[in-house]
Amino acid sequence: MQTIKCSYGVEVGQLTSDDLSNYPLVLPYLAVFYVEKGEVDFNIDFKNFSLYEGGVVVGGEDNIVSLSNPSDDVVIAYYFVERDFASNIAYVLPNELFGYLHYNPVMYLDSEKKRAFAIWRDLFLYCIQLPNLKAEKIICNQFQSLFLIMTEWVCFNEFVIEKNYSRQEELCWKFWDLITQYSKEYREVSFYADKLSITPYYLSQISKEFLHYSPKELINRQVVLNIKHYLANTDLSVSQIADEMNFVDPSYLGRFFKRETNLNPLEFRKK
């Protein structure tokens, strides 16, 4: 597989034993690895996992990942996604999946699941090389399909029993759930802090420590995703979207969207 880099923030390629060293990898916001052949050790946040054909790793920029002890024939496919495109992918996905993957970054696929992944991979590689303006949306849909399939592969009930969140981590996951629930109406950090019965300052501290972004950045990101959804998937006017998103007027929404994306709403809709 040749390395493919897309302007919208996706890179796909392969690693072999000649490409590997014991140094930590520089990862983008989201990274998916799939062992297509051979064996290799993944060290993830100082925990070692021995992977073989059918092994999947999901990680990102907040993980320390290095690879070692590869077999001579090892082939690892990688799918790298930058932050903005990863946010578009995550828009329709269940929050509990990311909680699960944070604590369980490795999957071992059986023969049936390996066949399913191979079907996904072949379609993905076909779509990513399509020379049309819809390729970006198609690839977003392909990633969403993969992660939705993963929700069928994991046991969330078992995870709920086994997880051991700290108080701060629980607050962060609750904060993330609240954002997805209320961001169309409320954009102030104080609203979410009140919901969690903590101060905005404390919310800012734990958000930066565990989610790596300030509360305001996370709220704004979700608001942008909501606006993008309306622009891409509905015929609502900017004025109607402003009403849906609780902006005082369409010009304020336009300035907000331009500041966050470098595009005005109509420019984004025409993409």
N, C-alpha and C positions, 0 to 999 in steps of 0.2 A: 504494500500500500504506500503510495507516495504521500508526502506531507501536503495537506491542504489547509490553507489559511484564508479565512473569510473576513471581509471588511467589517462585518457586524459583530465580530468578537468570538469566533469559533475556530479552533485549530484541531485537526485530526491527523494522526500519524501512527507510526509503530516504533517500538524500541526493541533492540536485540541485545545480546550479551555484549557486543562491541560498544554499545551506547551507554552502558551502565557503569556507575562508580558508587562508592560508599557515601558520597557527599549528598546532603539533602537536596531534593528537587525544588526548583522554583515553580510553584504552582499558581495557576490563576484562581479566580474566585471559586470556580467549580471544576473538578477534575474527575473523570471516570476512567478507570483502567480495567482492561479485560485481558486475561492471560489466554492467548489463542493456542499456545504450544509450549511445552517444556515446563520448567519449574523455576521459582524465584522466591526469595524472602523479601517481604515488605516490612519495613520497620516504620510504624505509624505512631507518632507521639510516644516513642520509646517502648512500644509494645511490638513484639515480633510475630509475624504471621507467615507461615509457609504456604505459598499459593502454587497451584498447578492448573492445567487446562480447565477452563470453566470458572476460574476464580475472578471475582469482581471486587474492585475497591472504589469507593466513592469518598472523595476528600476535597480539600480546597486550600485556600491561602492561609487559613488559620491552623493547618496541620503541618507537622514536621514529618516528611516522608523521605525515606531513602530505600534503595533497592540493593540487595547483595546476594551472593551465592547463586547466580543464575546458571542454569544448565546451558550447555553449548548451543542447544537448539531453541532456546526460549524466544518467543515472540509475544510482545505485549502491545495491544492496541490502546491508544489513549485518545480521549475526547476532552479537550480543554475549552472552557467557556468563561468569558470575561463577565464582570459584575452586571452590567446593564442588561445583557442578553440573558444571563442567568435569572435575573429578576422577572423578565418576561416569561421565561419557562415556568418559574415557580408560581406564577399568578393563579393557576387553576389547580395546584397540587395541595394535598392535605398537609397541614402543618406537622401532624404526628409523624409523617414519613421522615422529615428532616431531623426531628428529635431522635428517631430510631437510628438513622444513619450516622448521627453525630456520635452515638455511643457504640454503634455496631457498623463500622465502615467496610467490613469484609463480608462477602457472600460467596458460598460455594455452590455452583449450579449443578444440578443433576442432569442426566442426558436429555430429558424433556425440556428443561429450562435452557440448556445450551442450544438446542435446536431453535427455540423461540428467540434467543439472543442473536443467533446467526441470521435469522429472517429479518430481524430489526436492523442489524448491521448492514446487510446487503441493500436493503431499501434506503437506509440512511446514506450510504456511499453513493447510491444512484442519485438521490435527491440533491445532495450537496454540490454535485457537479452540473446541475441543471442551469443553463444560461438564461434564466428568466427572472423577472423582477419579484416573483413570489417565492423565490428560493429561501429567503430569510424566514418567512412565515412557515413554510413547509418544514424547515429544519427545527424551528421552535416547536412545532407540533410533534415532530419525531422524538425530540427529547422528552416532551410531556408524555408521549405514549410509553417511552421506556420507563419513566419513573412511576407512571400509573400501573404498569405491569409489575414493577417492584413492590407496589403496595399489596399485590396478590401473593407475593413470594415471602412476605415477612409476617410474623405473628405478633401483632400489636398487643394482644392480651397478655402474652408472656412477657413482653417488654414492660408493660405497666407494673407487673409484679416484681420484676427484677431491677428496674431502674432505681438509682439512688441519687436523686437530684439534691443539690444543696438548696438552701432557702433562696439564695440569689439566683440560681439557675431556674428554679420554679417561677420566680417572679418574672424572669426574662421571657420564658415560654408563655406565661400568661399575658405579658405585655404584647408579644407578637400576635397572640390570638385576638387580643383586643383591637390591635391595629387593623387586622383583616375584617373585623366585625364593624368597627365604628369610623374608619378613616374617611368614609364618604360624608360624614357629618362633622367630625371633630378633628382639628389639626393641631390643637394646643397640647403641649406636653403635660400641662397641669391636669387636664381632663383624665389622662391615662394614669398619672400618679395618684389622683384621687380614687380612681377605680381600684387601684392596688393597695390603697391605704398607706402610701409612702410619700415622701417629699419628692418634688421634681429633681432636686439635687442628687438624692440617693438613686433615683431611677437613671439619671445620667451616668452616675458612677458604674452601676452594675451593667448597664447597656453597653458602655464602652469596653468593659472588661470581658463580658461574655459574648456579646453580639458584634463587637468591634466597630460599632458606629454609634453616634449619638442618637438619642430618641427622636430628635427632630429630623435627622437624616432618614431614619427608618420610616417615620410617618410620611415624609415627603415622597419617599420612594414608592410607597404603596399608593399614595394619591396619584402619582404620575402613572402608575400601572392601571389604576382605575380609569383615568382619562384616556389613556391609550386604548383600553378595551372599548370604550364608547366610540372613539374615533374610528377604530379599525373594524368594528363589528356591528355598528348601528348607523342609522341615517340621522341621528339626532344632530341638530345644529349646535354650534358652540354655545349659544345662549341657553339651549335646553340642557346641555351637559353641565353648564355652570349651575343651573338650578338643581340638577341631580346631585352635584358634588358640594352644594352649599357654599358656593362662591357668591360674593355680593353682586358681581356683574361679570359678563363675559370678558371684558378687557382685563380684569384682575386675574381671571383664570389664564388668559393668554400670556400675561406677563410672568405668572408663576411657571407655566409650562415652558416658556422660552428660556427662563433662567435655569430650569432643571435639565432641559434636553438640547438647548441651542436651536430648537425649531419652534415655529409657532404652530398652533393646532392644525391649521389648514395645510401647512407644509408637510406635517406628519401624515395627515390623511391622504395626501397625494402620493406618498412614497409607494 
